[in-house]
Structures are given as C-alpha cells and as structure tokens.
Amino acid sequence: MAASESLRVGIVGAAGYTGAELLRLIHGHPRLELTYVAARERAGQKLDQAVPSTAGVAGLGDLVLEAFDAARAADLRARCEVLFLGLPHEASAGAAEALLAAGLVVVDLSAAFRMTEAQSYEPWYGHRHATTLAKQAVYGLPELHREELAGARLIATPGCHVTSALLPLAPLLRRGVAGALVEHDGIVIDTKTGVSGAGRSPSASKPYSETAEGTRPYKVAGTHRHTPEIEQELSRAAGVPVRVLLTPHLIPMTRGLLATCYARARTGTTVEACREAARSFYREGLVTILDEGQLPDTLFVRGSARAHVAYALDGRTGFVLAMCAIDNLARGASGQAIQALNVSMGWPDGIGLPQIGLFP
C-alpha cells in the first residue's frame, strides 16, 4: 500500500477497555475508517450500548457488534484491510493465520506473538507457542523497531509494563557490553499501574471499595508474564542476556503507569550522559526526555500517546534511576498499536494520536 492511502479497519474486542480506546483514537485518525466491530459477550448489541461514549457520534453509534469468526476471514477482507485483534492469547494464535492468509494486516494486542521463542513463552502462558507466526511478527514498539515495522503484516503490540520499562532502559544498554551506561545485570523494575490495566471484565480484586484506598503489589518475585518480554527486548538492545526483577503494583487510579527502574551505573556514567543517550535514541517517535529537575507524572500523560522519561543518579549507592510515565491505554496498548500501524504504513508516528495529556 502507498503511504498516502487510507485504510478500512476493524476491531475484535471492541467492547473492552483497549477496544474502546481504539474506537476513540481511530475516530480521530484522518486515514483510518472503522468498518467492522466485534465482541464475544456483547455480540448483537449496538456499539453505543456496549460503549456508551460513542452515542450520537457519526459513523460509530449505529455500528453493531458482531460475533468474530476467523473462518470467515475472506469475508472480513472484503470489509477491511487491517484488523486490530483484542483476543485472549491462545485465541489470537489460532485466528491470525487465517486472517493473514486472507490478506489482512493484523495488529495483535495479546502476547501471542511478542516472544520469538517457545521456551520464553509457554511456561508463562501455559499453552503452545505460535512459533512460526511469532518469527514473522514485528514487535510493535516503533522507537526500537522502526525499520522492521515498514510494511509489516503482523504486528505484536507490546505489554504496557514492558513499554514503561523498555523506553527508559534501552538507551542505557544499547551500546553493548563495552559502551553501556549501566550494568546489564541486577536491574530492578518497579511499576505502578491503574486498574484499567486489568481489563473490563469484573473480578474480586477490582471493585471500587477494594481499590480506592489501597496499593498492593501483585505477581511478585519474577512471576509477572511481562518479565520474559522485557528481558527479550533488553537483551536485544544490550547484545547480551539481560535478567530483570519486575514488581508491579496496583494503585487507586483508572489510567496510567509509572515505572521506576534501578540499574547500577558504570564507572564514569553521569545523569546527563543518560539523558543525552536517550535524546539521541529517540530522535523519532513519541518519547519526551525530561530536563534536569523534572520528574515524570502519570497525570501529565493521561490520555496522551506520549511517554515521559527522566533519569537521576544516586551517587551514594551508584544506581541510575530510569523513570517513565505513560497512559497504559493511550500509549501502552491501543495508542501504541496505532502508532506501530502508522510507522508500518510510512506515516508519521503521531498521526491521529493525542500528544497532549488531559490536565488536570
């Protein structure tokens, strides 16, 4: 497809949080036209019943959610060129092959294709890895995989915790063992995320009464599924195996994700060297490197597709603090999926994406 063309797109899982965010962003995109929406439990409902924010919006409110069937991929191809796939991991793995064979571009929001090797996937997700397709997929973090994304037909959108850790850490490791600004071992990643990261489906851990006044760690001691994904991408950046300790926390807000990453500084590393490495690395993309004295805050990126990255150096302990704030939906999932599609089409990263957060 030529870079100037517009695209008809569909969303599977349009009634969930990431699906609803895709609806919002696609509606504001000058080169994307939404022509198909699907949802499992809400199939048959008008879109504005499932996602009330679409009521009265021309071109959205009258759409009806359909039941998705990958076996009818050829029919879908007649209605859209791109499908954003918001299915469970194992379902995505089964559906993508038929969709690709029918000629659709697939932007997958599950973890089905993020990791290239089965041994890095199957112990964490408990089902068979789609190895052949995963090796064809392009990891959808444009700032790290821009060249590979050009013309990509299967895009694996990164996890939100992964994004918040990779963006501040990758520039510090990318020079390889000899030129890295931090040591590649002993990296600790602490993340704080809003409750929308757990999805729309009800669960015992998400009622207001149990989230509004508390903060809790979860999936601790190296058990969070995003751990091998972070390690895969940081190892690619460093050129050597990297292991990390990830501890996520659920905090009482709806949107947002803040990562504070701790890495041991190498001899001679300064905080300005960290900032300069990141500024050089992110000449393109949607990452802002904050100046000295500025620290990231999820409030300032709420509703935005931009990431705010900052660095500090604790001279007493010798640790670099690499920090990043993102909106887990507008950047960490849906927005990043659209950004990756933009890059794959040869369009500017930020076309159709909000770059100013909702403040206050």
N, C-alpha and C positions, 0 to 999 in steps of 0.2 A: 504493500500500500504506500502511496506517496504521502509525504509528511504533511501535505496541505489538506488531505481528506478528512472528513468527519466520519464518525463510527456510530453504528447502532449497537447498543449494549444491553445486556440482561443481567439480572441479579438473582442468584439462587440463595435463599435465606434472607429475603428482603425484609422480613418482619423482626429480625433480631437487631441488636444494637449496632453491630457493624454494618448490617444491611441498611438500616435506617440512616446511618451516616453516609453510606454510599449514595442513597437516594438524594440526600441533601446536596452532596458535592457534585454528583452527576447533573442534577438540575441546573446548577450554576456553571457548568462547563460548556464553553462555546462550541466544542467539537464533538460532544457526546450526546446521543439521543437515546433515552431509555425506552425500549420497546418490549421488554419482557420482564416479569417479576414472578418469582416462585417462592413458596414456603410450604413446609411439611404440614404443620398442625393447623395453619390458618388458610390452607388452600380453599378457594371458593369465595373468600371474603374480598370485598373491595379494599384496595390498598389503604384508603383513608380510614377504614375500620381498624385495620391492624396497626397502622402508623398514623395516628390522628393529626400529626403535624403536616401531613400532605393534603388535608381537607381544603378544597377550594383552589388548589394550585393547578393551573392549567397544564394539562399533559400528564398529571400524576394521579390526582384523586379518583379518576374514573378507571384506572387500571385495576384489573382483577388478579389476585394471587392465584397462580396455577400450581398444580402438582408436578414436580420435576421428574422427568423420566429420561435418563441418559440414553435409553434405547431409541428414543425419538430425536437423536442428535441432528439428523438430516433435516427434520422439520424446524428445529431451532436455528439451524444455519440459514434458513430462508428468512428468518426474522431478525437475526442479529449477527454481527461479526465477532463480538467479544462477549465472553461470559465471565462475570465475577462469581466465583464459586465459594459459597459460605456453608459448606457441609462438614460433618464430622470427618476426622482424618481418614478413616478407613473407607468412608463413602466417596470422598474425593479421589482416593487412589483408584477406586473402581470406575468412576464416571469419566475421568479425564481422558482416558484412552479413546473412548467412543467420540467424545467431543472434538478432540484433536483430529481424529480420522475424518470427521465430517467437515473439517476446515475451519473450525472455530479457534480463536485465540482464547486461552484460558488463563485467567488471573486467579490463582487459588489462595484463599485466606486461611487454610488449615496448615498443619505441619507436614502433610503427606509428602511434599517434595522438597522440603527445606534442606534435608540432610542427604548427602550423596551416598553414604554407606549404610548398609543394613545394620551393622553392629553398633552404630551410633544412634539407631532409631528404634529397633524392635524391643530392646529391654525397657525403654522408656514409654513406649506407646502400646505394647502388648499385642501387636498384630503384624502381619507380614509387610515388609517394606516394598514399595513400588520402585525397585532399584532401576529398572530400565528407564522409566519416565523421569525419575529423580535425577538421573545423569543427564537428561535432556533439558531439565528445567534450569532457569536462570534465577538466582537468588535476587529478590526484588528490593534490595537496598541500593538505590541509584548512586549514592555517593561512594559506594565501594565497588559497584559492578556496572558502571555506566556503559563501557564498551560491549560487555556481554549482552546487555539488555537490548541493544539495537536489533530490531526485527524479531525479538523473542516471541515464541508462540505459546510457551508455558512458563508463567511467572509464579514463583513461590514467594508470597508476601511474608516478610519476617515477623516473628513474635514481637510484642510490644516491649517486654522486659529486655529482649535481645537488642532491639533498636536503641533503647536508652543506655545500654552498656557499650555497644559497639561504637557509637558515634564519638564518645569522649576518649575511648581507649585505643581504637585502631590507629589514629595518627601517632600515638606514642610508641607503638610497636612496629610500625610498617617498615622501618629501615632495616629489619632483620636483627640478628643477634648482635652484630658489631655496632650498629648505629642506633639501636633503640634507645629511647629516653628513660624507659623503666625496665625492670627485670620482668621476664616472661613467666616466672613462677611466683606463687604466693599472692595472686590477685584476689581481692575480696570485693564483691559487688553487693551493695545494699540498696534495695529498691522499695519505694512506697507507691502503691497504686490505688486508684479509686475503684469503687465497687462495680462500675460498668465493665471492667476488665473480665469479670466472671460471667458475663453474658446476661441475657434477659430471662432465661428460664428460672423459675422460682427454686430456692434451696433454703435449707435451715440456717445457713450462715449469712444470708443476705437481707433479712428483714430490717427495717429502719431501727427498731428497738435494739438490735444486736450489732449494728454498725455505726450508729450515730455518735456513740460516746466511747468507742473503744478503738484501739490499734493493736493488731495482732500479726505475728509472723506466721507463715504457712509454708508448707513444702520445704522444710529446713534440711540442713546437713546434706546438701547435694542431691536432693530428691526432686527438685523442680524440673519439669520437662524442657525448659528453655536452656538448661545448663549445657547439654551437648551442642546445641545450636550456637551458643556464644563461643564455646571452645572451638568449634569448627571454623568460624569466621575469624576469630582472633589468631588461630593457628595459621590461616591463610595469610593474614596481614603480617604476622611475625616471621613466617617461613620456618618455624619450629613448633612442636607441640606446645600448646598452652592449656593449663588447667586453672579453673576458677572455682571459687566458693560463692554461690549465689544464695542470698537470703531475701525473699520478697516479704513485704508487709502489706496488709490491707488497712487502709486508713479511711476515716469518715468523710469522703467526698465522692462525687459521682464520676468526674473525669479527672485525668491527669496521672502522670507517672514521673517520679523523681528518682534518679539513680545517683548514688554516691559510691564511686569506685576507688579502692585503695590499692596502690601499686608502689613497690619500692623504687625510689629514684636511683638511677645510675649516677656514678660519680660525675660531677660537672653539670648535671641537669638543673635547669632553672625553670621557674614557672613561666617566664617569658618565652623560653625555648619551647615549652609545651604549647603555649598559645600560638606561636609562630608556625609550629609544625601543623597544628590544626587549621590555621588560616590558609596555609599552603595546600593542605589536603582538600579543603572544602571551598576551593575557588568556584566550583559549580555546586548547585544543589540548594537545599533549604535548611542550612545549618548556620546559626549565628554564634560566633565566638565572642563571648562577653569580655569586656575590658577589665583591667585590674580594679578590684574593689566591687565589682558586680558579681552577684551570685544568681543562679537560676531559680525560678519560682514557677510552679505549675500554673499559678494564676495568670502569668503573663503570656502563656501559650495556649490557654484554654480556648478551644475552637479553632486553633491555628494549625497549619501543616508544617510550621517551622519547628526546629529544635534549638534550644538554647544550651550552649556548652560553656563550661567555665573550669578553670584549674586553680589549684592552690598547692603550695609546698610546705609541709611541716618540717622545718629544719631540725627540730629536736629529735623526731623519730625517723626522719628520712623517707617519709611517704609522700607521694603525689596523690592529691585528691582530684579525681577526674569526675566532673559532675555534669548531669544532663537533665533537662526538663522537657517533657513532651506531653501533648494530649494523646492519650492512649488510643483514641478513636480517630481523631482528625489527622494525626501523624502516624501513630503506632500500628494502625490496621487499615482502615478504609482510605484515608488520605494517602498513605504510602502506596497502596495498591494502585491508585490513580496516578500518582507521581511516576511509578515504575512503568505504567502503560504509556504515559506521556513520553518518557525517555525512549521507550521501545519504538514509538512512532516518529521519533525525531522532533518532537515538540518541546518547548521549554518545560522544565520541571514543574514550575508553579502554575501553569495554565489551568484555570478552573478551580484552583485551590486557595483557600483563605490564608493569608500570611500575617494578618494582624489578629491577635487574640481578643477575646471578649473581656473588656476591662471596664469597670470591676466586675 
